[in-house]
Amino acid sequence: MDNYLEDELIIRGIEINYLYVCKTKLFYFIKGITMEQESDFVDLGKFLHRKSYFGEEKEVQIGSIKIDFIRNSNGIIEIHEIKKSKSMEKAHIMQALYYIYYLKKLGLESIAVINYPKLKEKKIVELTQKDILELEKALNEINKIKSMKEPPNPEYKKICKNCAYYELCFI
């Protein structure tokens, strides 16, 4: 694997997700400040993850990414992500697209399925050229945030009140 590819594939899926949720949260996470262990919402998500989709090997680690589970459906690799709600669907989609992109860089073709078990819904995601361009822009932005000495200024959003990082940003 060439150096460019190695550098590019060091980014984790959760970092893509956090970029679309909150750049300040992403900064703290990258710097090793993890607050999620205190969050009831994260605990609920982990519980849902454990109790859904029995019989699947969960949390499949491939390089720097950790996929909730993978299925082979008629010769097609299906990447599955389990999410509790659609409130941050854009972040979920971009994370799933990044996993497809990541596997494509390794020479594997795949699609992604975002599962919302509480809603009894799923969304199938396929990578387009437009998505690749957006992901490459996102990867550059994550690398820029990684090099920052101070966190980006927080932007208050409706979801902030339930965020584990709320006190770091607003108190």
C-alpha positions as CSV (number, residue, x, y, z in Angstrom):
1,M,0.0,0.0,0.0
2,D,1.4,3.4,-0.9
3,N,1.9,6.1,1.7
4,Y,-0.9,8.3,0.5
5,L,-3.3,5.4,0.8
6,E,-2.0,4.5,4.3
7,D,-2.5,8.1,5.4
8,E,-5.9,8.3,4.0
9,L,-7.1,5.1,5.5
10,I,-6.0,6.0,9.0
11,I,-9.3,8.0,9.6
12,R,-12.0,6.1,11.5
13,G,-15.6,6.0,10.5
14,I,-16.6,7.7,13.8
15,E,-14.5,10.7,12.8
16,I,-16.4,11.0,9.6
17,N,-19.7,10.8,11.6
18,Y,-18.5,13.4,14.1
19,L,-17.5,15.8,11.3
20,Y,-21.1,15.9,10.2
21,V,-22.5,16.1,13.7
22,C,-20.1,18.6,15.3
23,K,-16.6,19.7,14.4
24,T,-15.9,20.7,18.1
25,K,-16.9,17.2,19.2
26,L,-14.6,15.8,16.5
27,F,-11.7,17.9,17.8
28,Y,-12.1,16.7,21.4
29,F,-12.5,13.1,20.3
30,I,-9.4,13.2,18.1
31,K,-7.4,14.7,21.0
32,G,-8.4,11.7,23.2
33,I,-11.1,13.5,25.2
34,T,-13.9,10.9,25.2
35,M,-17.0,11.8,27.2
36,E,-19.3,9.2,25.8
37,Q,-18.8,6.7,28.7
38,E,-20.9,9.1,30.8
39,S,-23.7,9.4,28.3
40,D,-27.1,7.6,28.8
41,F,-27.8,8.1,25.1
42,V,-24.6,6.2,24.1
43,D,-25.5,3.5,26.6
44,L,-28.9,3.1,25.0
45,G,-27.2,2.9,21.5
46,K,-24.8,0.2,22.7
47,F,-27.7,-1.8,24.3
48,L,-29.7,-1.6,21.0
49,H,-26.5,-2.7,19.1
50,R,-26.0,-5.7,21.3
51,K,-29.7,-6.8,21.3
52,S,-30.3,-6.4,17.5
53,Y,-29.4,-8.7,14.7
54,F,-28.6,-11.9,16.6
55,G,-26.3,-14.4,14.9
56,E,-24.2,-11.6,13.3
57,E,-20.5,-11.2,14.1
58,K,-20.5,-7.7,15.4
59,E,-17.9,-5.0,15.3
60,V,-15.8,-6.2,12.4
61,Q,-12.4,-4.4,12.5
62,I,-10.8,-3.8,9.2
63,G,-7.7,-1.5,9.5
64,S,-8.9,1.7,11.2
65,I,-12.6,1.1,10.6
66,K,-15.0,-0.9,12.8
67,I,-18.2,-2.0,11.0
68,D,-21.2,-3.1,13.0
69,F,-21.6,-6.3,10.9
70,I,-21.0,-7.6,7.4
71,R,-23.1,-9.9,5.3
72,N,-22.5,-11.5,1.9
73,S,-25.7,-11.2,0.0
74,N,-25.5,-13.1,-3.4
75,G,-21.8,-12.3,-3.7
76,I,-22.2,-8.6,-2.7
77,I,-20.5,-7.4,0.5
78,E,-23.1,-5.6,2.6
79,I,-21.8,-3.3,5.3
80,H,-24.4,-2.9,8.1
81,E,-24.5,-0.1,10.5
82,I,-27.0,0.0,13.4
83,K,-28.4,3.3,14.5
84,K,-31.1,4.2,17.0
85,S,-32.7,7.1,15.2
86,K,-32.6,9.2,12.0
87,S,-31.9,12.4,13.9
88,M,-28.3,12.5,12.4
89,E,-29.0,10.6,9.2
90,K,-26.6,12.7,7.1
91,A,-23.7,11.7,9.5
92,H,-24.9,8.0,9.4
93,I,-24.9,8.1,5.6
94,M,-21.5,9.7,5.3
95,Q,-20.0,7.1,7.8
96,A,-21.5,4.3,5.7
97,L,-20.3,5.8,2.5
98,Y,-16.8,6.1,4.0
99,Y,-16.8,2.4,4.8
100,I,-17.7,1.6,1.2
101,Y,-15.0,4.1,0.0
102,Y,-12.4,2.5,2.4
103,L,-13.1,-1.0,1.2
104,K,-13.0,0.2,-2.4
105,K,-9.5,1.5,-1.8
106,L,-8.6,-2.0,-0.6
107,G,-10.0,-3.4,-3.9
108,L,-13.4,-4.6,-2.5
109,E,-16.8,-3.6,-3.9
110,S,-19.6,-3.2,-1.4
111,I,-22.9,-1.5,-0.5
112,A,-24.0,-0.3,2.9
113,V,-27.2,-0.8,4.8
114,I,-28.1,1.5,7.7
115,N,-30.4,-0.3,10.1
116,Y,-32.8,1.5,12.4
117,P,-34.2,-1.4,14.4
118,K,-36.4,0.8,16.7
119,L,-38.0,2.3,13.6
120,K,-38.0,-1.1,11.8
121,E,-36.5,0.6,8.8
122,K,-33.3,0.4,6.8
123,K,-31.6,2.5,4.2
124,I,-29.4,1.2,1.4
125,V,-26.5,3.3,0.5
126,E,-24.3,3.1,-2.6
127,L,-21.2,5.2,-3.4
128,T,-21.3,7.6,-6.3
129,Q,-18.6,9.8,-7.8
130,K,-20.2,12.8,-6.1
131,D,-20.0,11.0,-2.8
132,I,-16.3,10.3,-3.4
133,L,-15.6,14.0,-3.9
134,E,-17.5,14.9,-0.8
135,L,-15.7,12.2,1.2
136,E,-12.3,13.4,0.0
137,K,-13.2,16.9,1.1
138,A,-14.3,15.6,4.4
139,L,-11.0,13.7,4.9
140,N,-9.1,16.9,4.2
141,E,-11.2,18.7,6.7
142,I,-10.6,16.0,9.4
143,N,-6.9,16.2,8.8
144,K,-7.1,20.0,9.2
145,I,-9.0,19.6,12.5
146,K,-6.4,17.1,13.7
147,S,-3.7,19.7,13.2
148,M,-5.5,22.4,15.2
149,K,-4.2,23.5,18.6
150,E,-7.6,24.8,19.8
151,P,-11.1,23.4,19.2
152,P,-13.3,25.0,16.6
153,N,-15.9,27.3,18.1
154,P,-19.0,25.3,19.0
155,E,-22.2,26.0,17.1
156,Y,-25.2,25.5,19.3
157,K,-27.6,23.0,17.7
158,K,-30.8,21.3,19.1
159,I,-28.7,18.1,19.7
160,C,-26.2,19.9,21.9
161,K,-28.2,19.6,25.1
162,N,-27.9,15.8,24.9
163,C,-24.3,15.7,23.9
164,A,-21.7,14.3,26.3
165,Y,-19.4,17.2,25.4
166,Y,-22.0,19.9,26.2
167,E,-20.2,21.2,29.3
168,L,-16.9,21.5,27.5
169,C,-18.5,23.7,24.9
170,F,-21.0,25.8,26.7
171,I,-20.3,25.9,30.5
